[in-house]
Amino acid sequence: MTQAQDAPPAVRPTLAASAAVFRGERVLLAKRGFAPGLGLWSLPGGRVEPGETLAEAAAREVREEVNVEADIIAVAAALDFIGHDADGTLASHFVVIAHAALWREGEPQPGPEATEIGWFLPQEVAGLATTRGLADVVRAAARLLPEDAGRR
């Protein structure tokens, strides 16, 4: 075998989408049931499927993960989550496109991907154990909401 055949598969960036779903002034967060970020509060989200737009993926992931229907408004942020093994070897690379969204219907339900759910004021997010940059993403998403969003 050549050296290229012996090498582990190269880590490639994985595209993911998430949504900061607002109901009134509160944002929906989910406590992650899987790595990366196991046990941390985050936005519902996951991998973009082939043929799916970023907005479609974000809405689908919210539906699948927490049983909520949401209207996607706009992209709020793009984040890289790059993980390394103990020896410094690149282990993972996720590119997450976070969206601002408005709750349409459904009461959130926990499940395997989201072991706990909650509605939080944006200023409360910084005090939680969260995935990196979540408070900034929530603030950015809140700024994108229509002025009448608090009355929904």
CORKA-V858139 format. One record per residue. RES is the residue in one small letter. PHI is phi in whole degrees, 0 to 359 (* if undefined). OMEGA is omega in whole degrees, 0 to 359 (* if undefined). BURIAL is + if it has 24 or more other ideal C-beta (glycine too) atoms within 12 Angstrom, else -. Layout:
res:RES phi:PHI omega:OMEGA burial:BURIAL
res:RES phi:PHI omega:OMEGA burial:BURIAL
This chain:
res:m phi:* omega:176 burial:-
res:t phi:276 omega:179 burial:-
res:q phi:300 omega:180 burial:-
res:a phi:296 omega:180 burial:-
res:q phi:285 omega:180 burial:-
res:d phi:280 omega:184 burial:-
res:a phi:289 omega:175 burial:-
res:p phi:295 omega:180 burial:-
res:p phi:301 omega:180 burial:-
res:a phi:293 omega:175 burial:-
res:v phi:281 omega:178 burial:-
res:r phi:243 omega:178 burial:-
res:p phi:299 omega:177 burial:-
res:t phi:251 omega:180 burial:+
res:l phi:275 omega:179 burial:+
res:a phi:225 omega:178 burial:+
res:a phi:227 omega:178 burial:+
res:s phi:220 omega:180 burial:+
res:a phi:217 omega:170 burial:+
res:a phi:270 omega:184 burial:+
res:v phi:270 omega:180 burial:+
res:f phi:256 omega:173 burial:+
res:r phi:234 omega:190 burial:+
res:g phi:67 omega:181 burial:-
res:e phi:270 omega:187 burial:-
res:r phi:258 omega:180 burial:+
res:v phi:251 omega:180 burial:+
res:l phi:275 omega:176 burial:+
res:l phi:239 omega:179 burial:+
res:a phi:233 omega:175 burial:+
res:k phi:276 omega:188 burial:+
res:r phi:293 omega:179 burial:+
res:g phi:265 omega:182 burial:+
res:f phi:225 omega:172 burial:-
res:a phi:286 omega:356 burial:-
res:p phi:285 omega:177 burial:+
res:g phi:85 omega:180 burial:+
res:l phi:310 omega:177 burial:-
res:g phi:83 omega:179 burial:-
res:l phi:261 omega:174 burial:+
res:w phi:287 omega:182 burial:+
res:s phi:203 omega:173 burial:+
res:l phi:274 omega:172 burial:+
res:p phi:299 omega:180 burial:+
res:g phi:177 omega:179 burial:+
res:g phi:178 omega:186 burial:+
res:r phi:294 omega:173 burial:+
res:v phi:279 omega:179 burial:+
res:e phi:273 omega:178 burial:-
res:p phi:304 omega:179 burial:-
res:g phi:83 omega:183 burial:-
res:e phi:256 omega:173 burial:-
res:t phi:284 omega:177 burial:-
res:l phi:301 omega:180 burial:+
res:a phi:295 omega:177 burial:+
res:e phi:298 omega:179 burial:-
res:a phi:296 omega:180 burial:+
res:a phi:299 omega:180 burial:+
res:a phi:296 omega:179 burial:+
res:r phi:297 omega:181 burial:+
res:e phi:296 omega:177 burial:+
res:v phi:298 omega:179 burial:+
res:r phi:299 omega:183 burial:+
res:e phi:290 omega:187 burial:+
res:e phi:280 omega:186 burial:+
res:v phi:229 omega:174 burial:+
res:n phi:66 omega:179 burial:+
res:v phi:237 omega:173 burial:+
res:e phi:266 omega:183 burial:+
res:a phi:224 omega:174 burial:+
res:d phi:262 omega:180 burial:+
res:i phi:283 omega:183 burial:+
res:i phi:262 omega:186 burial:+
res:a phi:191 omega:174 burial:+
res:v phi:287 omega:180 burial:+
res:a phi:257 omega:184 burial:+
res:a phi:193 omega:172 burial:+
res:a phi:233 omega:184 burial:-
res:l phi:229 omega:172 burial:+
res:d phi:256 omega:173 burial:-
res:f phi:243 omega:185 burial:+
res:i phi:247 omega:182 burial:-
res:g phi:247 omega:179 burial:-
res:h phi:235 omega:173 burial:-
res:d phi:289 omega:180 burial:-
res:a phi:303 omega:181 burial:-
res:d phi:272 omega:178 burial:-
res:g phi:92 omega:179 burial:-
res:t phi:288 omega:177 burial:-
res:l phi:300 omega:183 burial:-
res:a phi:251 omega:182 burial:-
res:s phi:201 omega:176 burial:-
res:h phi:209 omega:177 burial:-
res:f phi:248 omega:172 burial:+
res:v phi:251 omega:185 burial:-
res:v phi:251 omega:175 burial:+
res:i phi:260 omega:182 burial:+
res:a phi:267 omega:182 burial:+
res:h phi:244 omega:167 burial:+
res:a phi:270 omega:182 burial:+
res:a phi:212 omega:177 burial:+
res:l phi:244 omega:176 burial:+
res:w phi:298 omega:176 burial:+
res:r phi:251 omega:179 burial:-
res:e phi:194 omega:177 burial:-
res:g phi:99 omega:175 burial:-
res:e phi:260 omega:184 burial:-
res:p phi:300 omega:180 burial:+
res:q phi:234 omega:174 burial:-
res:p phi:288 omega:180 burial:-
res:g phi:195 omega:182 burial:-
res:p phi:298 omega:182 burial:-
res:e phi:277 omega:182 burial:+
res:a phi:232 omega:187 burial:+
res:t phi:287 omega:178 burial:-
res:e phi:212 omega:176 burial:+
res:i phi:228 omega:178 burial:+
res:g phi:194 omega:175 burial:+
res:w phi:258 omega:185 burial:+
res:f phi:232 omega:169 burial:+
res:l phi:290 omega:181 burial:-
res:p phi:307 omega:181 burial:+
res:q phi:289 omega:178 burial:-
res:e phi:279 omega:187 burial:-
res:v phi:298 omega:182 burial:+
res:a phi:298 omega:180 burial:-
res:g phi:272 omega:181 burial:-
res:l phi:261 omega:171 burial:+
res:a phi:279 omega:188 burial:-
res:t phi:233 omega:169 burial:+
res:t phi:294 omega:184 burial:+
res:r phi:304 omega:173 burial:-
res:g phi:80 omega:186 burial:+
res:l phi:298 omega:181 burial:+
res:a phi:300 omega:179 burial:+
res:d phi:293 omega:179 burial:-
res:v phi:296 omega:179 burial:+
res:v phi:298 omega:178 burial:+
res:r phi:298 omega:179 burial:+
res:a phi:297 omega:180 burial:+
res:a phi:295 omega:181 burial:+
res:a phi:299 omega:180 burial:+
res:r phi:292 omega:182 burial:-
res:l phi:271 omega:184 burial:+
res:l phi:287 omega:175 burial:+
res:p phi:297 omega:183 burial:-
res:e phi:300 omega:182 burial:-
res:d phi:271 omega:185 burial:-
res:a phi:296 omega:181 burial:+
res:g phi:291 omega:182 burial:-
res:r phi:264 omega:181 burial:-
res:r phi:285 omega:* burial:-
